[in-house]
Each structure stands twice: as C-alpha cells, then as structure tokens.
C-alpha cells in the first residue's frame, strides 16, 4: 500500500470519529485509548502514557497529530511522494513508454489521494463549526496544525482540486475557527515564495467576497490586516477588483481614518497598527488627503512638550512622531499621484508655513518627520504637469 493510501485511511478514521458521541476512545484507535478504572483518556507518547484529564483535550490532541502527519507527505515535493511504489512496473525499466505510463499512474493516484484528503478536510471543518470548537480552550493547539495541513493539501493539488473541494474549504475556513483562521490561511496561500497557482482564481476571489460582505457589519481587525498585507505585497491591485468593491472598501477605510485615535481601547500599539494597515489601502480611498490633513493638524497641535515627545519616541514605537511622519509621507504621495482636483484641494487647505513652524519647534531631531515635511514641500512647489494650466 502506498504511503498516501495509509495517510488517507488514517485521516478518514480520525475525522469520522471526531465530534461523535462515541467519545475519544473510539475516535483514535491505537493512538488514544481508555485506561484505568477511572475511565480517563490516556495518550501514548514515546512509549509512555501521558494522562489527559479531559476527553475533549484527548480528541483535540489526536486530531492535531493526524493533521501533522498528513501535512508531511503533502508538503514533500507537492505530494508527489504519496504514491511511492504504487506502480507494479519494474522500477529499473528504462523504456520510455514504461516511464511515461508509470509517471501517469503515479500522478493520477496522487490526485485521487489529495482529492480524498481535501474532501475529508472539508468534513472536518464543518464538524468543527457545528460543535463550536472556538469555545474550547483546548482548541488553541489545533489551529497551527490545521493551518499547516490545509495549506499543504491545497498547494499540492491541481486546478480541479482548487475549484472543487478547495474552494469550499477556503469559504468554510472563515467560520470553522473564526475569521482569524481564515485570514491566516489566505495570507499563507498568498505568499509569493509559496507560488500557489490557485491564488488568482480561488484565493483572491474568496478574500474579495468576504471583505466586501464584512464591511456592512464592520470589518474584523484581522481582515483589515490581511487586505493591507495583500496590497503591500502586490497580491491585490487596481486591476483585480471591480468598482463596487473599491467603493465599499474605500468608504469603510475613509470612515475609519475619520474617527482614528492613537489610543484604541487603552492600547496605543493597536491604534498604530490600525493606522498603518488602513493607509496601506490608500489606492482605494477616494478622499485620503482630507483625512491625512486632519490627522497631521491634530498631531502638530499635541499638548506634549518636545521633551515629552522625545521620551515617548524612545519608549514605544506607537508615538506621535511616528504618526506624524507616516501621514506626511502619505500626503506627499497623494499630492504627486492624485488627481488634479485632489492636489489643488490640498494646496488650498494646508497652512504649510504653520506646519514648518510646528515641526521645527518640536521635531527638529526627527529625520522621519523632517523627510516627510520636505516631501510635502517639494510636492507643493514642483507642480505636476496636470496642474500647470491651473496656475498659469
């Protein structure tokens, strides 16, 4: 029997037993078994039995192990070793026809194994959702293993798998273990180094659908972070989205900037992270310059003294110096790449002399702030060609 067949058979048994009323002893034959008169579950570990008080913990541990085992053969050379020695053709044959037939047999057998694993993984995700696995404290250890296993199966598959059970797995990932798991899975699959071929056709479309629908009820923090990372890495571009999605995301991001505060729920770092991620969505925010001007003006009028600002800068990265420099650089980019109407409005709304006075008074020591201010000054006095007619 091929390695992949053994993995599929074992994974099928664990998934089918997980979440049933039969209990943990029946769910992991040979890995988890009842022990002692107290009926508590015991898990063999390196030929030693480790007692586990909770039946839930035992089932979670068994499932985690199964997921880790599945991840290994699926990750090695994109799952090509799962069908090792499945063919009965002579292994030393040099006949070209024999080699081609053997390769085709192994490839088709691997596709079947991966398809079966993907189908069982989908069943598992539905079970996890139905039993509200997120409420189990023991389930925290399951997330990394499930993430590795899902990523390995999808990257080892082909277009047929991606458009079939793969698409359903990605859709279900947002609900099975919560939005954080769905965001982590899509973020992993979007990595350029991974080179997943199904990103454009399946992964990206799922992200766009979920993010557009989520804005109606408030985008989760992890969704904002995912979108920002995808934009920064070039995995979402202007040509990848339609006008409806741009309008929804742009409106939401603009509203978020309009009410942004440095300290969020008592946490300055959370506010700083939110600002960074939101500004990464700048290509989709139609009135970005108005929000940036408000944040810059508010930051320049901070009641903090120069000494207090310097102390804050050395104490934490979430500080007014970082915010001011970030927004100044973003505004300069908007002035050099925005429409003529936007740039003209910026010229009319900013009091550059006042900004220079404030920066020289409290931030002459910050290269980050000074370089941002210089960029704004250059953008103001080096007119884009589109604006030449407005000032002649």
C-alpha positions in Angstrom: 0.0 0.0 0.0 1.3 3.5 -0.9 2.2 6.0 1.8 -0.6 8.3 0.6 -3.2 5.5 1.0 -2.2 4.9 4.6 -2.4 8.6 5.3 -5.8 8.9 3.7 -7.2 5.8 5.5 -5.9 7.1 8.9 -7.1 10.6 8.4 -10.5 9.4 7.3 -10.9 7.3 10.5 -9.9 10.2 12.8 -12.2 12.7 11.0 -15.2 10.4 11.0 -14.8 9.7 14.7 -14.1 13.3 15.8 -17.0 15.1 17.3 -19.2 12.0 17.6 -20.9 10.8 20.8 -18.8 7.7 20.9 -16.2 9.6 22.8 -12.4 9.7 22.4 -11.6 6.0 22.9 -13.2 5.1 19.7 -12.0 8.1 17.7 -8.3 7.3 17.6 -7.8 3.6 17.7 -4.2 2.9 18.7 -3.4 6.5 19.4 -5.9 7.2 22.1 -7.4 4.6 24.4 -9.2 4.3 27.7 -7.0 3.5 30.6 -7.6 2.6 34.2 -10.7 2.2 36.2 -11.4 5.9 36.3 -12.2 5.9 32.6 -9.9 8.8 31.9 -8.2 9.1 28.5 -4.6 8.3 28.0 -2.3 9.1 25.1 0.8 7.1 24.4 3.8 9.3 23.9 7.2 7.8 23.1 6.1 4.5 24.6 5.0 6.3 27.7 1.4 7.1 28.6 0.6 10.7 29.3 -2.6 11.0 31.3 -5.1 13.6 30.0 -7.9 14.6 32.3 -10.3 16.0 29.7 -11.8 13.9 26.9 -12.0 17.0 24.8 -8.3 17.5 25.1 -7.6 13.9 24.1 -9.7 14.3 21.0 -8.1 17.6 20.1 -4.6 16.0 20.6 -5.4 13.0 18.5 -6.8 15.2 15.7 -3.8 17.5 15.9 -1.4 14.6 15.5 -3.4 13.3 12.5 -3.2 16.8 10.9 0.6 17.0 11.4 1.0 13.5 9.9 -1.0 14.4 6.8 1.0 17.6 6.4 4.3 15.9 5.9 3.7 13.8 2.7 1.6 16.5 1.2 4.4 19.0 1.7 7.2 16.9 0.3 7.6 17.8 -3.4 3.9 18.9 -3.6 2.7 15.5 -2.5 4.4 13.6 -5.3 5.8 11.0 -2.9 2.4 9.9 -1.6 2.1 7.3 -4.3 5.6 5.9 -3.8 5.9 2.3 -5.1 2.2 2.1 -6.1 3.0 1.0 -9.6 3.8 -2.6 -10.4 6.0 -1.7 -13.3 9.7 -2.7 -13.0 11.5 0.0 -11.1 14.6 -0.3 -13.2 12.9 -0.1 -16.6 14.5 2.4 -19.0 11.8 2.0 -21.6 10.4 5.5 -22.4 6.8 4.2 -22.7 7.1 2.4 -19.4 8.4 5.6 -17.7 5.6 7.7 -19.1 2.9 5.1 -18.1 4.4 4.8 -14.6 4.5 8.6 -14.2 0.9 9.0 -15.4 -0.3 6.3 -13.0 1.5 7.8 -10.0 0.2 11.3 -10.9 -3.4 10.2 -11.2 -3.1 8.2 -8.0 -1.7 11.2 -6.1 -4.5 13.4 -7.4 -7.1 10.9 -6.1 -5.5 10.8 -2.7 -5.3 14.6 -2.4 -8.9 14.9 -3.5 -10.0 12.5 -0.8 -7.9 14.3 1.8 -9.5 17.6 0.7 -13.0 16.2 0.9 -12.3 14.8 4.4 -10.8 18.1 5.5 -14.0 19.9 4.4 -16.0 17.5 6.5 -13.7 18.2 9.5 -14.2 22.0 9.1 -17.9 21.6 9.1 -17.7 19.4 12.2 -15.5 22.0 14.0 -18.1 24.6 13.2 -21.0 22.5 14.3 -19.5 21.8 17.8 -18.4 25.4 18.3 -14.8 24.5 18.6 -13.8 28.1 19.1 -15.3 27.9 22.6 -13.0 25.1 23.6 -9.9 26.3 25.4 -8.1 23.1 24.4 -8.6 24.0 20.7 -5.8 26.6 20.7 -3.2 24.0 19.9 -5.2 22.8 16.9 -5.1 25.9 14.9 -1.4 25.8 13.8 -1.7 22.1 12.7 -4.9 22.7 10.8 -3.3 25.7 9.1 -0.3 23.7 8.0 -2.3 20.7 6.8 -4.8 22.8 4.8 -2.0 24.8 3.2 -0.1 21.6 2.3 -3.1 19.9 0.7 -4.1 22.9 -1.3 -0.6 23.7 -2.6 -0.1 20.0 -3.6 -3.3 19.9 -5.5 -4.2 21.0 -9.0 -6.9 23.2 -10.6 -9.6 20.6 -10.3 -9.0 20.3 -6.6 -8.8 24.1 -6.1 -12.1 24.7 -7.9 -13.8 21.8 -6.3 -13.3 21.0 -2.5 -10.6 23.6 -2.3 -12.9 26.5 -2.9 -15.3 25.1 -0.3 -12.5 24.7 2.2 -11.5 28.3 1.8 -15.1 29.5 2.2 -15.5 27.4 5.3 -12.3 28.5 6.9 -13.8 31.8 7.9 -16.4 30.1 10.1 -14.8 26.9 11.4 -12.2 28.5 13.7 -13.2 32.2 13.3 -12.1 35.0 11.0 -8.6 34.9 12.3 -8.0 31.4 11.0 -9.5 32.3 7.6 -7.3 35.4 7.4 -4.2 33.4 8.3 -4.9 30.7 5.8 -5.5 33.1 2.9 -2.4 35.1 4.0 -0.3 31.9 3.9 -1.5 30.9 0.5 -0.9 34.4 -0.9 2.9 34.3 -0.1 4.8 34.8 -3.3 7.5 32.4 -2.1 4.9 29.7 -2.0 3.9 30.2 -5.6 0.4 28.8 -5.2 -1.2 28.6 -8.6 -4.7 28.9 -7.3 -4.4 32.3 -5.8 -5.9 34.4 -8.5 -8.7 32.0 -9.5 -9.7 30.9 -6.0 -7.9 32.5 -3.1 -8.2 36.2 -4.1 -11.8 35.9 -5.1 -12.7 34.5 -1.7 -10.9 37.3 0.1 -12.7 39.9 -2.1 -16.1 38.4 -1.5 -15.7 38.1 2.3 -14.1 41.5 2.7 -16.9 43.2 0.7 -19.6 41.5 2.7 -17.9 42.1 6.0 -17.9 45.9 5.6 -21.6 46.0 6.0 -21.3 44.9 9.6 -17.8 46.2 10.4 -14.6 44.7 9.1 -12.8 42.5 11.6 -9.3 43.6 12.6 -7.7 40.5 11.1 -9.5 41.2 7.7 -8.0 44.7 7.7 -4.6 43.3 8.3 -5.0 40.7 5.6 -6.1 43.2 3.0 -3.2 45.6 3.9 -0.6 42.8 3.6 -2.0 41.7 0.3 -1.9 45.3 -1.1 1.7 45.8 0.2 2.8 42.6 -1.4 1.1 43.4 -4.7 -1.3 40.5 -4.4 -4.3 42.8 -4.8 -4.1 45.5 -7.4 -6.4 48.0 -9.0 -7.0 45.6 -11.9 -8.0 42.8 -9.6 -11.1 44.5 -8.1 -14.3 46.0 -9.5 -15.8 49.4 -8.9 -18.3 48.1 -6.3 -15.5 46.5 -4.1 -13.4 49.7 -4.4 -16.3 51.9 -3.3 -17.2 49.7 -0.3 -13.6 49.3 0.9 -12.8 52.9 0.2 -15.8 54.2 2.1 -15.1 52.0 5.1 -11.4 52.8 5.2 -12.2 56.6 4.9 -14.6 56.4 7.8 -12.1 54.5 9.8 -9.5 57.2 9.3 -12.0 59.9 10.1 -12.5 58.6 13.6 -9.0 57.3 14.1 -7.3 57.8 17.5 -3.9 57.0 18.7 -5.0 55.1 21.8 -7.5 52.4 21.0 -9.1 50.6 23.9 -6.3 51.7 26.1 -3.7 50.3 23.7 -1.6 52.7 21.7 0.1 49.9 19.7 -3.3 48.7 18.4 -4.0 52.2 17.1 -0.7 52.5 15.4 -1.2 49.1 13.7 -4.6 50.1 12.6 -3.3 53.3 11.0 -0.6 51.5 9.2 -2.9 48.9 7.8 -5.6 51.4 6.8 -3.1 53.7 5.0 -2.0 50.6 3.0 -5.4 50.7 1.4 -4.7 54.2 0.1 -5.2 53.3 -3.6 -8.9 52.6 -2.8 -9.6 55.6 -0.5 -11.0 58.5 -2.7 -10.6 61.3 -0.2 -7.5 60.2 1.6 -5.9 63.7 1.6 -8.7 65.2 3.8 -8.2 62.6 6.5 -4.4 62.9 6.4 -4.6 66.7 6.8 -6.9 66.3 9.8 -4.6 63.8 11.5 -1.5 65.9 10.7 -3.0 69.1 12.1 -4.2 67.3 15.2 -0.8 65.7 15.8 1.0 69.0 15.3 -1.2 70.6 17.9 -0.4 68.0 20.5 -0.1 69.4 24.1 3.1 67.4 24.6 6.3 69.3 25.0 9.4 68.5 22.9 11.0 66.6 25.9 7.9 64.5 26.4 7.7 63.7 22.7 11.3 62.5 22.7 10.8 60.4 25.7 7.7 58.8 24.2 9.7 58.1 21.0 12.3 56.2 22.9 9.7 54.3 25.0 7.4 52.9 22.3 7.1 52.7 18.5 3.4 53.8 18.9 4.2 57.5 19.3 3.1 60.9 17.8 6.4 61.2 16.0 5.9 58.1 14.0 2.3 59.0 13.3 3.2 62.5 12.0 6.0 61.2 9.8 3.8 58.4 8.4 1.0 60.8 7.5 3.3 63.4 6.0 4.9 60.8 3.7 1.4 59.5 2.7 0.2 63.0 2.0 3.2 63.7 -0.2 2.5 60.6 -2.3 -1.1 61.7 -2.6 0.0 65.1 -3.9 2.2 63.6 -6.5 -0.1 60.8 -7.7 -3.6 62.1 -7.1 -6.0 63.8 -9.5 -5.6 67.5 -10.3 -8.7 68.3 -8.3 -7.4 66.5 -5.2 -4.0 68.2 -5.4 -5.5 71.6 -5.8 -7.7 71.0 -2.8 -4.6 70.0 -0.7 -2.8 73.2 -1.8 -5.8 75.3 -0.6 -6.3 73.5 2.7 -2.8 73.2 4.2 -1.0 76.0 6.0 2.5 75.0 5.1 4.2 77.8 7.0 2.4 76.9 10.1 3.4 73.2 9.7 7.0 74.1 9.2 6.9 76.2 12.4 5.4 73.4 14.4 7.8 70.8 13.1 10.9 73.0 13.7 9.7 73.7 17.2 9.2 70.1 18.4 10.6 67.7 15.9 13.9 69.1 14.6 15.7 66.0 15.9 13.5 63.5 13.9 14.7 62.7 10.4 11.5 60.7 9.8 9.3 63.8 10.3 11.6 66.2 8.6 11.9 64.0 5.5 8.1 63.8 5.4 7.8 67.5 5.6 10.4 68.0 2.9 8.4 65.6 0.6 5.3 67.7 1.1 7.2 71.0 0.4 8.6 69.5 -2.8 5.2 68.2 -3.9 3.7 71.7 -3.3 6.3 73.7 -5.3 7.1 71.2 -8.0 3.7 71.2 -9.8 2.5 68.1 -11.6 2.0 68.7 -15.4 -1.7 68.2 -14.9 -1.8 71.3 -12.8 0.2 73.7 -14.9 -2.9 75.1 -16.6 -4.5 75.9 -13.2 -1.6 78.2 -12.2 -0.9 80.0 -15.4 
